[in-house]
Amino acid sequence: MEQMIGQQAIISIFSHIFFTGVAFYALRAMTFENWIRKHHVLQAQILYIFLSIALGTMVSTFFLNISAWSRQLPYLF
């Protein structure tokens, strides 16, 4: 039982990191320069990182939930 919990934890960690990286890569396609005031580069970079983390976490949680629910489907029958 503990081994399964450990495997779930490592999969969740890698999933969150992977999807955060994908979100960071995807956000690079958007131009935020029009929304950012001059001389606020550091704040813009922090916001960019936080948006990547938030988006990556949401997508990762979605895929982890779908995976968990699909493993529970056999209990329906």
Summary of the structure (lengths in Angstrom):
residues: 77
radius of gyration: 17.4
end to end distance: 23.4
largest distance: 60.7
contacts: 167
relative contact order: 0.15
helix: 81%
strand: 0%
